[in-house]
Amino acid sequence: MNKYIRLASAALLSLAAAGCADYLDVVPDKTQDVSLLYSRKETAYRALATCYHYMPVYECTYGMLGASDELIMDLDRVTPGKQVVLGSLTPDYPVLGYWNDDVGGWDALGAGGSSMYKPLRICNDFLQNIVNVPDMTQTEITRWSSEVKFLKAYYHYLLFSQYGAIPLIRQNANIDATGEELMPKREPVDVVVDYIVSLIDEATPGLPARVTNTSELGRIDQVIAKSFKAKVLLLAASPLFNNNPMYAAFADKGGQLLFPSGDAAAEKEKWVKAAEAFKEAIAAAEAAGIKLYEYTDNVPDFDASNYVDDPRVKYMYNYQYAMVEKWNSELVWGASRIYTDWHEIQRSVNFKSRDESSTGDAWQWMSVTMNAVDFFYTENGLPMEEDPDFNYEGRTDLVTIPDSYAAVAVPGEQTVAMHLGREPRFYASIGFDRSRVRGYGTLYDMQLRFQERNGRQSEGDTDNSISGYFLRKVVHPDTKGDGTITRYAWPIMRLADLYLSYAEALNEAYGTEKQAEILEYLNRIRARSGVPSVEEAWAKAKLNPNKYTSQEGMREIIHRERAIELAFEGQRNEDVRRWLEGSAFNSKIRIWNMYGSSAEAFYTETELTNMRHVFSQRNYLWPIPTNEMVNNTNLVQNPGY
């Protein structure tokens, strides 16, 4: 056991389970001797807080949000996430790797930019010593221990999600350990998953059913534990880790195979277990009052008539506020930091309003890609190319915005056809030239062409959109560019995610046998956002109207639904990798001409040639850092590195 635990002095990460309380705001202060740390309840609580402290910074520009085809930035502003999909990952530069500490100065993962192995050892110290605190009841010790067991499972999961087979830190090495004891081997994927699940199962009974006390919001409960267990089993059942032929022969130095392969029955059984776990998690969540969010607050005066007259607006509020309303009814597990860092995501995607006295906190480093714009359905609930009412071939033609779009775009102005006739989630998520967005306390008319108030102001301007689009979904409408930021709990998991995951597991485990139940959960999500049911929508499809009636077709529909519903929430990189669909990241980066002053010049599609997404087979897993390979000669590197 380490003699000392280093307690970070940065502002502490807190977790938001649900409700409307303020943050857990305990700040560990200094290095303390273990015996002193566990001498009384007050200091032991600081140790508990430290175990939470190392959770990733989900809402940071420099985290995983850029690690997909959803967002883009200028080359001189490129973030670690974007480096991941630009092919920059190497053992000497394992950016955003959970195995390593900061890389190149990027502090983008845990609160201290630390390897996830650091909090695992801190958690082990906690579990060994919490039983010795004299002024705690057994009930308190059981609950706190259960929380930390869950966090151990969570930190192992983060490592597993990137590396697959990993060394498990069941307990810390003795202080006098030497040689082989300090060089743990990677353990097979199935062993890793079983250990993570066993920790969660062990922790769950000792947790409260649901944390509702406002003074305790942010601490793990049974709903979170059951939901996260299901998420672990979903990843284990997914093609990346389940009978993947790419890794069939991958073994450690002793010949131990590290990935499962060749067992079709076991492959299906993993999907069955994931489906059962999601069914249990959904039941627990709904019993605790968690439900798909619907906006019920007073509508701002500037939108009152739109909310009544245009049905899109109600559904836009439902979708966006499911993300940005603090501790809302849909949140299963949220993370929120007392986080005022310059690089929090709302600052880096918010547009500048030149009507404001200051725009210093809106700097537009990250913009939506045209690839992400294409994800969203038409108003008929279909991909653009499948909708017979949508002119797919003429989608980039200039059109005049009609009066019927006044709630989402400026009538009489010109835009491209693909910006009209789209579903409400599109308008809630994305700002485009001549759109109307909810921001800066008003219904704001976007002017994105060269040297217009929201566009690029000069050649080489890097503080305005590079693509011709703005991300709106993650920006609270009350957030401004003058430092007025309305913060909320970032959704690690929300109920819509559980529904989508359950539908996916059912489809993979049972295929068309469970079609009715799969459709039920997909349609709940679509209905919340005003999107026609799967059956109603695909009955009109011009290319494949029977798509949803096969397991393969339903798989594509579920994957597309996840890409839309969970867009820009930081989940796409893991989804694409676990599905073995990495080729999606090799598509061209298409943008509008941000130096065009007229509609004709602006709406000229071009390719961002100085940046290309490069995803190869090796990128499904992260490389183990070079220094770790040197220090631990029992490790084997992931294939391709």
C-alpha positions as CSV (number, residue, x, y, z in Angstrom):
1,M,0.0,0.0,0.0
2,N,1.2,3.5,-0.8
3,K,2.0,5.4,2.4
4,Y,0.6,8.7,1.0
5,I,-2.4,9.7,-1.1
6,R,-1.9,12.8,-3.1
7,L,-5.1,14.8,-2.9
8,A,-5.6,17.1,-5.9
9,S,-6.0,20.8,-5.2
10,A,-8.0,21.6,-8.3
11,A,-11.7,22.3,-8.1
12,L,-13.5,19.0,-7.4
13,L,-15.5,17.1,-10.0
14,S,-19.0,16.4,-8.8
15,L,-21.6,14.0,-10.2
16,A,-25.2,14.9,-10.7
17,A,-27.6,12.1,-10.4
18,A,-30.8,14.1,-10.8
19,G,-32.7,16.9,-9.2
20,C,-31.8,20.5,-8.8
21,A,-29.2,20.9,-6.1
22,D,-25.9,22.7,-6.2
23,Y,-22.6,20.9,-6.6
24,L,-20.8,18.7,-4.2
25,D,-18.0,21.1,-3.4
26,V,-15.4,19.5,-1.3
27,V,-11.9,20.4,-2.3
28,P,-9.0,18.1,-1.2
29,D,-6.3,20.3,0.2
30,K,-2.9,18.6,0.5
31,T,-0.9,15.4,0.8
32,Q,-1.9,13.6,4.0
33,D,-0.7,10.5,5.8
34,V,-3.2,7.7,5.3
35,S,-3.6,7.1,9.1
36,L,-4.6,10.8,9.5
37,L,-6.8,10.7,6.5
38,Y,-9.0,7.9,8.0
39,S,-8.8,9.1,11.6
40,R,-12.3,10.7,11.5
41,K,-15.3,11.0,9.2
42,E,-14.6,14.5,8.0
43,T,-11.2,13.7,6.5
44,A,-12.4,10.3,5.2
45,Y,-15.1,12.3,3.3
46,R,-12.3,14.1,1.6
47,A,-10.8,10.8,0.5
48,L,-14.2,9.8,-0.9
49,A,-14.4,13.0,-2.8
50,T,-10.9,12.4,-4.2
51,C,-12.1,9.0,-5.6
52,Y,-14.7,10.9,-7.6
53,H,-12.2,13.6,-8.6
54,Y,-10.5,11.7,-11.4
55,M,-13.6,11.4,-13.7
56,P,-13.0,12.6,-17.2
57,V,-13.7,16.2,-18.1
58,Y,-16.7,15.5,-20.4
59,E,-17.6,19.1,-21.3
60,C,-14.1,20.3,-22.2
61,T,-13.1,21.4,-25.7
62,Y,-9.9,19.4,-25.3
63,G,-11.6,16.1,-24.5
64,M,-13.3,13.5,-26.5
65,L,-15.9,15.8,-28.0
66,G,-13.8,16.3,-31.1
67,A,-12.9,12.7,-31.6
68,S,-15.4,12.0,-34.4
69,D,-16.8,13.3,-37.6
70,E,-19.2,15.6,-35.9
71,L,-17.0,18.7,-35.2
72,I,-14.1,20.4,-37.0
73,M,-11.8,23.3,-36.3
74,D,-8.9,25.2,-37.9
75,L,-5.6,23.4,-38.2
76,D,-3.9,25.9,-35.8
77,R,-6.7,25.3,-33.3
78,V,-6.8,21.5,-33.6
79,T,-7.8,19.8,-30.3
80,P,-6.6,16.4,-29.0
81,G,-9.9,14.9,-29.9
82,K,-9.5,15.9,-33.5
83,Q,-5.9,14.6,-33.4
84,V,-7.4,11.2,-32.6
85,V,-9.3,11.1,-35.9
86,L,-6.5,12.8,-37.9
87,G,-4.4,9.7,-37.4
88,S,-2.0,11.2,-34.8
89,L,-2.2,8.4,-32.2
90,T,1.1,6.7,-31.6
91,P,2.7,5.0,-28.6
92,D,4.9,8.1,-28.2
93,Y,1.9,10.4,-28.6
94,P,-1.1,8.5,-27.1
95,V,-3.2,11.6,-26.9
96,L,-6.5,11.3,-24.8
97,G,-5.3,7.8,-23.7
98,Y,-6.7,6.7,-20.3
99,W,-3.5,4.7,-19.6
100,N,-1.2,7.8,-19.7
101,D,-0.9,11.2,-18.0
102,D,-1.0,14.4,-19.9
103,V,0.4,14.4,-23.5
104,G,2.0,17.4,-25.0
105,G,0.5,19.7,-22.3
106,W,-3.1,18.6,-23.0
107,D,-5.0,18.3,-19.7
108,A,-8.0,16.7,-21.1
109,L,-9.0,13.5,-19.3
110,G,-9.2,13.2,-15.5
111,A,-9.4,16.3,-13.4
112,G,-5.6,16.3,-13.2
113,G,-4.9,14.9,-16.6
114,S,-4.0,11.6,-15.0
115,S,-3.8,8.0,-16.0
116,M,-6.9,6.1,-14.8
117,Y,-4.6,3.8,-12.9
118,K,-3.9,6.6,-10.4
119,P,-7.5,6.8,-9.1
120,L,-7.7,3.0,-9.1
121,R,-4.9,2.9,-6.6
122,I,-6.5,5.7,-4.6
123,C,-9.8,3.7,-4.5
124,N,-8.0,0.6,-3.3
125,D,-6.4,2.6,-0.5
126,F,-9.9,3.9,0.4
127,L,-11.5,0.5,0.6
128,Q,-8.7,-0.9,2.7
129,N,-8.8,2.0,5.2
130,I,-12.4,3.2,5.4
131,V,-13.3,0.3,7.8
132,N,-10.9,1.9,10.4
133,V,-12.7,5.3,10.7
134,P,-13.9,5.4,14.3
135,D,-16.8,7.9,14.1
136,M,-18.7,6.3,11.2
137,T,-21.6,3.9,11.4
138,Q,-21.5,0.6,9.6
139,T,-24.3,1.9,7.3
140,E,-22.1,4.8,6.3
141,I,-19.1,2.6,5.8
142,T,-21.1,0.2,3.6
143,R,-22.5,3.0,1.4
144,W,-19.2,4.9,0.9
145,S,-17.4,1.6,0.2
146,S,-20.1,0.7,-2.4
147,E,-19.6,4.0,-4.1
148,V,-15.9,3.5,-4.4
149,K,-16.3,-0.1,-5.6
150,F,-18.5,1.3,-8.4
151,L,-15.8,4.0,-9.2
152,K,-13.2,1.2,-9.4
153,A,-15.5,-0.5,-12.0
154,Y,-15.9,2.8,-13.8
155,Y,-12.2,3.6,-14.1
156,H,-11.5,0.0,-15.2
157,Y,-14.2,0.4,-17.8
158,L,-12.6,3.6,-19.2
159,L,-9.4,1.7,-19.7
160,F,-11.2,-1.3,-21.2
161,S,-13.1,0.9,-23.7
162,Q,-9.8,2.1,-25.2
163,Y,-7.4,-0.9,-24.8
164,G,-9.5,-4.0,-24.4
165,A,-7.3,-6.4,-22.4
166,I,-5.8,-4.5,-19.5
167,P,-4.1,-5.2,-16.2
168,L,-6.6,-5.3,-13.4
169,I,-5.8,-3.5,-10.2
170,R,-7.7,-5.7,-7.8
171,Q,-5.5,-4.5,-4.9
172,N,-2.4,-2.3,-4.6
173,A,1.0,-3.8,-4.6
174,N,2.8,-4.0,-1.2
175,I,5.1,-1.1,-0.5
176,D,8.1,-3.4,-0.6
177,A,7.1,-5.1,-3.8
178,T,9.7,-5.6,-6.5
179,G,10.2,-7.2,-9.9
180,E,7.3,-9.2,-11.4
181,E,4.8,-7.9,-8.7
182,L,5.2,-4.4,-10.2
183,M,4.7,-5.6,-13.8
184,P,1.1,-6.9,-14.1
185,K,0.1,-8.6,-17.3
186,R,-2.9,-7.7,-19.5
187,E,-5.8,-9.9,-18.7
188,P,-8.2,-11.4,-21.3
189,V,-11.2,-9.2,-22.3
190,D,-13.8,-11.6,-20.8
191,V,-11.9,-11.7,-17.5
192,V,-11.8,-7.8,-17.5
193,V,-15.6,-7.6,-18.2
194,D,-16.4,-10.2,-15.6
195,Y,-14.4,-8.3,-13.0
196,I,-16.0,-4.9,-13.8
197,V,-19.5,-6.4,-13.6
198,S,-18.7,-8.2,-10.4
199,L,-17.6,-5.0,-8.8
200,I,-20.8,-3.3,-9.8
201,D,-22.9,-6.2,-8.6
202,E,-21.0,-6.1,-5.3
203,A,-21.5,-2.4,-4.9
204,T,-25.2,-2.1,-5.9
205,P,-27.0,-3.5,-2.8
206,G,-25.1,-1.0,-0.6
207,L,-26.1,2.0,-2.6
208,P,-29.3,4.1,-2.1
209,A,-32.0,3.3,-4.6
210,R,-31.9,6.8,-5.9
211,V,-30.2,9.9,-4.5
212,T,-32.7,12.7,-4.1
213,N,-31.4,14.6,-1.1
214,T,-30.2,17.9,-2.4
215,S,-27.2,17.9,-0.1
216,E,-26.0,14.5,-1.6
217,L,-26.8,14.9,-5.3
218,G,-23.9,13.8,-7.3
219,R,-23.3,10.5,-5.5
220,I,-23.7,7.1,-7.1
221,D,-27.0,5.2,-6.6
222,Q,-28.6,1.9,-7.7
223,V,-30.1,3.4,-10.8
224,I,-26.7,4.6,-12.0
225,A,-25.1,1.3,-11.1
226,K,-27.6,-0.8,-12.9
227,S,-27.6,1.4,-16.0
228,F,-23.8,1.5,-16.1
229,K,-23.6,-2.3,-15.7
230,A,-25.8,-2.6,-18.8
231,K,-23.5,-0.2,-20.7
232,V,-20.5,-2.4,-19.8
233,L,-22.3,-5.5,-21.1
234,L,-23.3,-3.6,-24.3
235,L,-19.7,-2.8,-25.1
236,A,-18.6,-6.3,-24.3
237,A,-21.3,-7.7,-26.7
238,S,-20.4,-5.3,-29.5
239,P,-18.4,-6.4,-32.5
240,L,-15.2,-4.7,-31.4
241,F,-14.8,-7.1,-28.4
242,N,-17.2,-9.9,-29.2
243,N,-15.8,-12.6,-31.5
244,N,-13.7,-10.1,-33.5
245,P,-11.6,-11.9,-36.1
246,M,-9.1,-9.0,-36.2
247,Y,-7.9,-10.0,-32.7
248,A,-8.4,-13.8,-32.8
249,A,-4.7,-14.5,-32.6
250,F,-3.7,-11.6,-30.3
251,A,-1.9,-13.1,-27.3
252,D,0.4,-12.0,-24.5
253,K,4.0,-13.1,-24.3
254,G,3.0,-16.4,-22.6
255,G,0.6,-17.3,-25.4
256,Q,-2.6,-16.4,-23.5
257,L,-5.2,-15.2,-26.0
258,L,-6.5,-11.8,-25.0
259,F,-9.8,-11.6,-27.1
260,P,-12.6,-14.1,-27.3
261,S,-13.2,-15.7,-30.7
262,G,-14.9,-18.5,-32.5
263,D,-17.8,-19.2,-30.2
264,A,-21.1,-18.1,-31.9
265,A,-23.2,-19.2,-29.0
266,A,-21.2,-17.2,-26.5
267,E,-21.3,-14.2,-28.9
268,K,-25.1,-14.2,-28.9
269,E,-25.4,-14.8,-25.2
270,K,-23.5,-11.6,-24.6
271,W,-26.2,-9.7,-26.4
272,V,-28.9,-11.5,-24.4
273,K,-27.1,-10.5,-21.1
274,A,-26.9,-6.9,-22.3
275,A,-30.6,-6.8,-23.2
276,E,-31.6,-8.3,-19.8
277,A,-29.4,-5.7,-18.0
278,F,-30.9,-2.8,-19.9
279,K,-34.4,-4.1,-19.2
280,E,-33.6,-4.1,-15.5
281,A,-31.9,-0.7,-15.6
282,I,-34.9,0.9,-17.4
283,A,-37.3,-0.6,-14.9
284,A,-35.2,0.9,-12.0
285,A,-34.9,4.3,-13.7
286,E,-38.7,4.6,-14.5
287,A,-39.6,3.4,-11.0
288,A,-37.4,6.3,-9.7
289,G,-39.4,8.8,-11.8
290,I,-36.9,9.2,-14.6
291,K,-38.7,9.8,-17.9
292,L,-38.1,11.3,-21.3
293,Y,-37.8,15.0,-20.9
294,E,-40.6,17.4,-22.2
295,Y,-40.3,21.1,-21.8
296,T,-42.9,22.5,-19.3
297,D,-41.4,25.8,-18.2
298,N,-42.6,29.2,-19.3
299,V,-41.6,29.9,-22.9
300,P,-39.6,33.2,-23.4
301,D,-41.7,36.1,-24.7
302,F,-39.8,36.2,-27.9
303,D,-40.8,32.6,-28.7
304,A,-44.3,32.5,-27.2
305,S,-46.2,32.8,-30.5
306,N,-43.8,30.4,-32.3
307,Y,-44.3,27.8,-29.6
308,V,-48.0,27.9,-30.2
309,D,-48.1,28.3,-34.0
310,D,-45.2,26.1,-35.2
311,P,-45.2,22.5,-33.9
312,R,-41.5,22.2,-34.6
313,V,-40.6,24.7,-31.8
314,K,-42.2,22.6,-29.0
315,Y,-40.2,19.6,-30.1
316,M,-37.0,21.6,-30.4
317,Y,-37.4,22.7,-26.8
318,N,-38.0,19.1,-25.8
319,Y,-34.8,18.0,-27.4
320,Q,-32.4,20.8,-26.6
321,Y,-33.5,21.2,-23.0
322,A,-33.1,17.4,-22.4
323,M,-29.4,18.3,-22.8
324,V,-29.1,21.7,-21.1
325,E,-31.7,21.8,-18.3
326,K,-29.9,21.2,-15.1
327,W,-30.6,17.9,-13.4
328,N,-33.7,17.3,-15.6
329,S,-36.1,14.4,-15.4
330,E,-34.3,12.4,-18.1
331,L,-30.8,12.4,-16.6
332,V,-29.7,9.0,-15.3
333,W,-26.1,10.0,-14.6
334,G,-24.7,13.4,-15.2
335,A,-21.3,15.0,-14.6
336,S,-20.8,18.7,-13.8
337,R,-17.7,20.4,-12.6
338,I,-17.4,23.7,-10.8
339,Y,-15.7,24.4,-14.1
340,T,-14.9,27.9,-15.2
341,D,-12.0,27.0,-17.4
342,W,-11.7,29.0,-20.6
343,H,-12.1,25.8,-22.7
344,E,-15.4,24.6,-21.5
345,I,-17.5,23.5,-24.5
346,Q,-20.1,26.3,-24.4
347,R,-17.5,28.9,-24.9
348,S,-15.8,27.1,-27.8
349,V,-18.9,26.5,-29.9
350,N,-21.0,29.6,-29.1
351,F,-21.4,32.2,-31.9
352,K,-20.4,35.8,-31.4
353,S,-23.1,38.4,-31.2
354,R,-21.6,41.7,-32.4
355,D,-24.6,43.4,-30.9
356,E,-23.1,42.6,-27.4
357,S,-20.6,44.8,-25.7
358,S,-18.3,41.8,-25.3
359,T,-17.9,38.6,-27.2
360,G,-14.8,37.4,-25.5
361,D,-16.3,34.2,-24.2
362,A,-17.6,33.0,-27.5
363,W,-14.7,32.1,-29.8
364,Q,-16.0,29.4,-32.1
365,W,-13.1,27.1,-32.3
366,M,-15.3,24.1,-33.0
367,S,-17.9,24.0,-35.8
368,V,-20.4,21.3,-37.0
369,T,-19.3,19.4,-40.1
370,M,-21.5,18.9,-43.1
371,N,-21.2,15.2,-42.4
372,A,-23.1,15.7,-39.1
373,V,-25.7,17.9,-40.8
374,D,-26.4,14.9,-43.1
375,F,-27.1,12.6,-40.1
376,F,-30.5,14.3,-39.3
377,Y,-33.7,13.1,-40.9
378,T,-36.2,15.0,-43.0
379,E,-39.4,16.1,-41.4
380,N,-40.9,12.8,-42.6
381,G,-38.4,10.9,-40.4
382,L,-36.3,9.5,-43.2
383,P,-32.7,10.0,-44.4
384,M,-32.7,12.7,-47.1
385,E,-31.9,10.2,-49.9
386,E,-34.9,8.0,-48.9
387,D,-37.6,10.7,-48.7
388,P,-39.7,10.9,-51.9
389,D,-40.9,14.4,-50.8
390,F,-37.3,15.7,-50.4
391,N,-35.3,16.8,-53.4
392,Y,-32.1,15.0,-52.6
393,E,-30.4,15.6,-55.9
394,G,-31.1,19.4,-55.5
395,R,-30.3,19.6,-51.8
396,T,-27.5,22.2,-52.4
397,D,-29.6,24.4,-54.7
398,L,-30.4,27.9,-53.5
399,V,-34.0,28.5,-52.4
400,T,-35.9,31.3,-50.8
401,I,-37.0,30.7,-47.2
402,P,-40.8,30.7,-47.1
403,D,-42.9,32.4,-44.4
404,S,-43.8,29.0,-42.9
405,Y,-40.2,28.6,-41.7
406,A,-40.2,31.9,-39.8
407,A,-39.6,30.2,-36.4
408,V,-36.4,28.6,-37.6
409,A,-35.1,30.7,-40.6
410,V,-35.4,34.2,-41.9
411,P,-38.2,34.4,-44.5
412,G,-37.3,36.0,-47.9
413,E,-33.6,35.2,-47.5
414,Q,-31.7,32.6,-49.4
415,T,-30.3,29.3,-48.1
416,V,-29.8,25.8,-49.6
417,A,-32.7,23.3,-49.9
418,M,-31.2,20.9,-47.5
419,H,-31.8,23.4,-44.6
420,L,-35.6,23.1,-45.2
421,G,-37.8,20.2,-44.6
422,R,-35.7,18.7,-41.8
423,E,-36.7,17.2,-38.5
424,P,-36.9,19.4,-35.3
425,R,-33.7,17.9,-33.8
426,F,-31.8,19.4,-36.7
427,Y,-33.1,22.9,-36.0
428,A,-32.5,22.5,-32.3
429,S,-28.9,21.4,-32.8
430,I,-27.5,23.4,-35.7
431,G,-27.3,27.0,-36.6
432,F,-26.8,27.8,-40.3
433,D,-26.6,30.9,-42.4
434,R,-30.0,32.7,-42.3
435,S,-31.3,30.4,-39.6
436,R,-33.0,31.7,-36.4
437,V,-31.5,30.4,-33.2
438,R,-32.4,30.8,-29.5
439,G,-29.5,32.6,-28.0
440,Y,-28.4,35.8,-26.3
441,G,-31.9,36.1,-24.8
442,T,-33.6,36.5,-28.1
443,L,-34.5,34.8,-31.4
444,Y,-31.3,35.6,-33.2
445,D,-31.0,35.9,-37.0
446,M,-27.7,34.3,-38.1
447,Q,-25.6,36.0,-40.8
448,L,-22.6,33.8,-41.5
449,R,-21.3,35.1,-44.8
450,F,-17.9,36.8,-45.1
451,Q,-17.6,39.9,-43.0
452,E,-21.3,39.7,-41.8
453,R,-21.9,39.9,-38.1
454,N,-21.5,36.2,-37.3
455,G,-19.2,35.2,-40.2
456,R,-15.4,35.3,-40.7
457,Q,-14.2,38.8,-40.6
458,S,-10.8,38.6,-42.4
459,E,-8.6,36.1,-44.2
460,G,-7.0,33.8,-41.6
461,D,-9.8,34.5,-39.1
462,T,-9.9,31.5,-36.7
463,D,-12.3,32.7,-34.1
464,N,-15.4,32.1,-36.3
465,S,-17.0,29.1,-37.9
466,I,-14.8,27.2,-40.4
467,S,-17.7,25.1,-41.8
468,G,-20.6,27.5,-42.1
469,Y,-22.4,25.9,-39.2
470,F,-22.7,26.5,-35.4
471,L,-23.4,23.9,-32.8
472,R,-26.5,24.9,-30.7
473,K,-27.5,21.7,-28.9
474,V,-24.9,21.9,-26.1
475,V,-25.2,25.7,-25.6
476,H,-27.9,26.8,-23.1
477,P,-30.0,29.5,-24.8
478,D,-29.2,31.8,-21.8
479,T,-25.5,31.5,-22.3
480,K,-23.8,34.6,-23.8
481,G,-20.4,35.5,-25.1
482,D,-19.8,38.0,-22.3
483,G,-19.0,35.4,-19.7
484,T,-22.7,34.7,-18.8
485,I,-22.7,31.0,-18.9
486,T,-25.6,28.8,-17.7
487,R,-24.1,25.5,-16.7
488,Y,-25.8,22.1,-16.5
489,A,-24.9,18.5,-15.8
490,W,-23.3,16.8,-18.8
491,P,-25.2,13.6,-19.5
492,I,-23.0,10.6,-19.1
493,M,-26.2,8.6,-19.5
494,R,-29.8,9.7,-20.1
495,L,-32.9,7.6,-20.5
496,A,-33.0,8.0,-24.3
497,D,-29.5,6.3,-24.3
498,L,-30.9,3.4,-22.3
499,Y,-33.8,3.0,-24.7
500,L,-31.6,3.0,-27.7
501,S,-29.1,0.6,-26.2
502,Y,-31.9,-1.7,-25.2
503,A,-33.3,-1.7,-28.7
504,E,-29.9,-2.4,-30.1
505,A,-29.3,-5.3,-27.7
506,L,-32.7,-6.8,-28.5
507,N,-32.1,-6.6,-32.2
508,E,-28.7,-8.3,-32.0
509,A,-29.9,-11.0,-29.6
510,Y,-33.3,-11.8,-31.1
511,G,-33.7,-10.0,-34.5
512,T,-37.2,-9.7,-35.9
513,E,-38.6,-11.9,-33.0
514,K,-38.5,-8.8,-30.8
515,Q,-39.4,-6.2,-33.5
516,A,-42.5,-4.9,-31.8
517,E,-40.6,-4.1,-28.6
518,I,-37.7,-2.6,-30.5
519,L,-40.0,-0.3,-32.3
520,E,-41.7,0.7,-29.1
521,Y,-38.5,2.1,-27.6
522,L,-37.3,3.8,-30.8
523,N,-40.7,5.4,-31.4
524,R,-40.8,6.8,-27.8
525,I,-37.7,8.7,-28.6
526,R,-38.8,9.9,-32.0
527,A,-42.2,11.0,-30.7
528,R,-40.6,13.2,-28.1
529,S,-39.0,15.1,-30.9
530,G,-41.9,15.2,-33.3
531,V,-40.5,12.5,-35.7
532,P,-42.9,10.1,-37.2
533,S,-42.7,6.4,-36.1
534,V,-40.3,4.1,-37.8
535,E,-43.2,2.2,-39.5
536,E,-44.9,5.4,-40.7
537,A,-41.7,6.9,-42.0
538,W,-40.3,3.9,-43.8
539,A,-43.6,3.1,-45.4
540,K,-42.9,6.1,-47.6
541,A,-39.3,5.3,-48.3
542,K,-38.4,5.4,-52.0
543,L,-35.5,3.0,-52.0
544,N,-36.1,0.4,-49.2
545,P,-39.5,0.7,-47.6
546,N,-39.1,-2.7,-45.9
547,K,-35.8,-1.8,-44.3
548,Y,-37.0,-2.0,-40.7
549,T,-38.4,-5.5,-41.1
550,S,-35.0,-7.2,-41.2
551,Q,-32.4,-7.5,-38.5
552,E,-29.7,-5.9,-40.7
553,G,-32.0,-3.0,-41.7
554,M,-33.1,-2.4,-38.2
555,R,-29.4,-2.4,-37.1
556,E,-28.7,0.5,-39.5
557,I,-31.8,2.4,-38.3
558,I,-30.8,2.0,-34.7
559,H,-27.2,3.2,-35.4
560,R,-28.6,6.2,-37.3
561,E,-31.0,7.0,-34.5
562,R,-28.1,7.0,-32.0
563,A,-26.1,9.3,-34.2
564,I,-28.9,11.8,-34.2
565,E,-30.4,11.5,-30.7
566,L,-27.0,11.5,-29.0
567,A,-25.2,13.8,-31.4
568,F,-22.5,16.0,-30.0
569,E,-22.7,14.3,-26.5
570,G,-19.2,12.7,-26.8
571,Q,-20.5,9.2,-27.6
572,R,-19.9,8.8,-31.3
573,N,-16.2,7.8,-31.1
574,E,-17.0,4.8,-28.9
575,D,-20.1,3.9,-30.9
576,V,-18.3,3.9,-34.2
577,R,-15.4,1.8,-32.8
578,R,-17.5,-0.7,-31.0
579,W,-19.6,-1.2,-34.2
580,L,-16.4,-1.7,-36.3
581,E,-17.7,1.1,-38.6
582,G,-14.5,3.2,-38.5
583,S,-14.6,3.8,-42.2
584,A,-17.2,6.5,-41.4
585,F,-14.4,8.6,-40.1
586,N,-12.5,8.4,-43.4
587,S,-15.0,10.6,-45.2
588,K,-14.1,14.0,-46.7
589,I,-14.5,17.0,-44.5
590,R,-17.0,19.1,-46.5
591,I,-17.6,22.8,-45.7
592,W,-19.2,25.9,-47.2
593,N,-17.0,28.7,-48.5
594,M,-16.7,30.9,-45.5
595,Y,-15.1,33.7,-47.5
596,G,-18.1,34.0,-49.8
597,S,-20.0,37.3,-49.5
598,S,-23.0,36.4,-51.6
599,A,-25.3,33.5,-51.2
600,E,-24.0,32.0,-54.4
601,A,-20.4,32.3,-53.3
602,F,-21.0,31.2,-49.7
603,Y,-23.0,28.1,-50.6
604,T,-20.2,26.6,-52.6
605,E,-19.4,23.2,-51.2
606,T,-15.6,22.6,-50.8
607,E,-13.3,20.1,-49.1
608,L,-11.1,21.0,-46.2
609,T,-7.9,19.8,-47.8
610,N,-5.5,20.7,-45.0
611,M,-7.1,18.3,-42.7
612,R,-8.2,14.7,-43.5
613,H,-9.6,12.1,-41.2
614,V,-7.4,9.0,-41.2
615,F,-8.9,6.0,-39.5
616,S,-7.1,2.6,-40.0
617,Q,-7.7,-0.8,-38.5
618,R,-5.2,-0.1,-35.6
619,N,-7.3,2.9,-34.5
620,Y,-10.0,0.7,-33.1
621,L,-7.8,0.5,-30.0
622,W,-5.5,3.0,-28.4
623,P,-1.7,2.4,-28.2
624,I,-0.1,1.6,-24.9
625,P,2.3,4.5,-24.1
626,T,6.0,3.7,-24.9
627,N,7.2,4.5,-21.4
628,E,4.7,1.9,-20.0
629,M,6.0,-0.7,-22.4
630,V,9.6,0.1,-21.3
631,N,8.7,0.0,-17.6
632,N,6.6,-3.2,-17.7
633,T,8.2,-5.8,-20.0
634,N,5.2,-8.2,-19.5
635,L,3.0,-5.9,-21.6
636,V,2.3,-6.5,-25.3
637,Q,1.4,-3.6,-27.6
638,N,-2.0,-3.4,-29.3
639,P,-1.9,-4.6,-32.9
640,G,-0.7,-2.1,-35.5
641,Y,1.4,0.0,-33.2
